Amino acid sequence: MKTESPLIEFRGVGKTFGAGDRAVTALADVDLTIDAGEVFAIIGYSGAGKSTLVRLINALEPVSAGQVLVGGTDITGLPERRLREVRLGIGMIFQQFNLLRSRTVFGNVAYPLKIAGWDKRRREERVAELLRFVGIADKAWHYPDQLSGGQKQRVGIARALATNPKILLADESTSALDPETTGEVLRLLKRVNTELGVTIVVITHEMEVVREIADRVAVLDAGRVVEQGSVVDVFSAPKTAITRRFVETVLHDQPDGENLARLRARHDGRLVTASIRDDRRIGAVLSNALGKHGVRFEIVYGGIKELGGESLGRLTLELNGAADGVDALIAELREITEVQELVA
Ligand SMILES: Nc1ncnc2c1ncn2[C@@H]1O[C@H](COP(=O)(O)OP(=O)(O)OP(=O)(O)O)[C@@H](O)[C@H]1O
């Protein structure tokens, strides 16, 4: 569901808080395009500028430099009245859910509809529909304190979607949840994207969240976008050290330190780590290793994950055979993938 012009665009955006000696540059030279219909993730460590970046999308903060376009409209410098219209098309969910404790689930979800002037009957129909969609219709008359974290975030999602926004901003929306509940909430967000066609911008410090839900990702470091691309490309060939560190937290695919020492102690053969992207071609080379090169192989370490229908990760192999046979096998593998020899 891609349109010609991006739904959200950052052009040379900078954001500085304070002035003079006290000035803090939260964002610098940010260029980003987010297309309609995609799930776009922005990942970075604490303080990288992620929250500042989302706050610029719904114009909660003015930019210090550059332009932010939403739906083709430059929102920098728009009067407050026009900004309110832009914000109506953008829903938001938060790490701490931000529900009204004094209102029931129904009351929380109905609240934005009330503000938007929907009459009582339409509000009731819409809330019932939303609660069914997020799977908590049976909790309509509960208060937030009676709900689990995952249920609270479902309410947050229903509330954010109430007025049919085209864009949903999710700021660390699963960071307060355990891994299982995180998975459930991410699957719900994916349905919001695919079934309702809502474009989702996910802010996170967890690469696992990016892997599970995003189509594309931008890596933010000290206020700058250091890498952006499709999730499969970024995972399979990270270009910067910081991205490699994030990818490593998901794939756990490279033996180092103690693991490497243990492998060395247990295995006499040569150890190589091969990146896996097209696993069938690599499988074909390995299955001929004995017949063609007289080399036996054993997989001694590895982490492979399914991503966008592809297998990604690295395998560490022990290769046993005559030196020239092992060299020939490594050369053949290098024709199709990256291979690194591990020396203790
Ligand atoms: N209102 C503000 N006034 C002054 N400095 C700010 C303000 N908001 C953010 N900053 C600074 O801007 C930088 C980026 O902050 P931001 O909250 O956007 O990062 P983040 O990546 O969202 O981090 P976290 O994950 O910890 O929320 C930080 O150095 C922060 O201290």
The ligand as an SDF file (V2000), in Angstrom:
LIG
                    3D

 31 33  0  0  0  0  0  0  0  0999 V2000
   12.5860   19.5140   26.9850 N   0  0  0  0  0  0  0  0  0  0  0  0
   13.9070   19.3080   26.9510 C   0  0  0  0  0  0  0  0  0  0  0  0
   14.7750   20.2240   27.4190 N   0  0  0  0  0  0  0  0  0  0  0  0
   16.1180   20.0160   27.3700 C   0  0  0  0  0  0  0  0  0  0  0  0
   16.6830   18.9180   26.8640 N   0  0  0  0  0  0  0  0  0  0  0  0
   15.8670   17.9500   26.3880 C   0  0  0  0  0  0  0  0  0  0  0  0
   14.4410   18.0880   26.4040 C   0  0  0  0  0  0  0  0  0  0  0  0
   13.9110   16.9600   25.8610 N   0  0  0  0  0  0  0  0  0  0  0  0
   14.9370   16.1780   25.5250 C   0  0  0  0  0  0  0  0  0  0  0  0
   16.1190   16.7530   25.8340 N   0  0  0  0  0  0  0  0  0  0  0  0
   17.4630   16.2000   25.5760 C   0  0  0  0  0  0  0  0  0  0  0  0
   17.5280   15.7800   24.2110 O   0  0  0  0  0  0  0  0  0  0  0  0
   18.2480   14.5550   24.0720 C   0  0  0  0  0  0  0  0  0  0  0  0
   17.3510   13.5210   23.4160 C   0  0  0  0  0  0  0  0  0  0  0  0
   16.2920   13.1720   24.3170 O   0  0  0  0  0  0  0  0  0  0  0  0
   15.1000   12.1740   23.9350 P   0  0  0  0  0  0  0  0  0  0  0  0
   14.1940   12.0960   25.1130 O   0  0  0  0  0  0  0  0  0  0  0  0
   14.5370   12.5560   22.6350 O   0  0  0  0  0  0  0  0  0  0  0  0
   15.8970   10.8060   23.7750 O   0  0  0  0  0  0  0  0  0  0  0  0
   15.3300    9.3200   23.7100 P   0  0  0  0  0  0  0  0  0  0  0  0
   16.1140    8.6330   22.6650 O   0  0  0  0  0  0  0  0  0  0  0  0
   13.8610    9.3490   23.5710 O   0  0  0  0  0  0  0  0  0  0  0  0
   15.7310    8.7600   25.1300 O   0  0  0  0  0  0  0  0  0  0  0  0
   14.8760    7.8630   26.1600 P   0  0  0  0  0  0  0  0  0  0  0  0
   14.7720    6.5250   25.5200 O   0  0  0  0  0  0  0  0  0  0  0  0
   15.7220    7.8730   27.3940 O   0  0  0  0  0  0  0  0  0  0  0  0
   13.5710    8.5790   26.3150 O   0  0  0  0  0  0  0  0  0  0  0  0
   18.7030   14.1960   25.4850 C   0  0  0  0  0  0  0  0  0  0  0  0
   20.0090   14.6710   25.6550 O   0  0  0  0  0  0  0  0  0  0  0  0
   17.7350   14.9410   26.3770 C   0  0  0  0  0  0  0  0  0  0  0  0
   18.3260   15.2340   27.6170 O   0  0  0  0  0  0  0  0  0  0  0  0
  1  2  1  0
  2  3  1  0
  2  7  2  0
  3  4  2  0
  4  5  1  0
  5  6  2  0
  6  7  1  0
  6 10  1  0
  7  8  1  0
  8  9  2  0
  9 10  1  0
 10 11  1  0
 11 12  1  0
 11 30  1  0
 12 13  1  0
 13 14  1  0
 13 28  1  0
 14 15  1  0
 15 16  1  0
 16 17  2  0
 16 18  1  0
 16 19  1  0
 19 20  1  0
 20 21  2  0
 20 22  1  0
 20 23  1  0
 23 24  1  0
 24 25  2  0
 24 26  1  0
 24 27  1  0
 28 29  1  0
 28 30  1  0
 30 31  1  0
M  END
$$$$
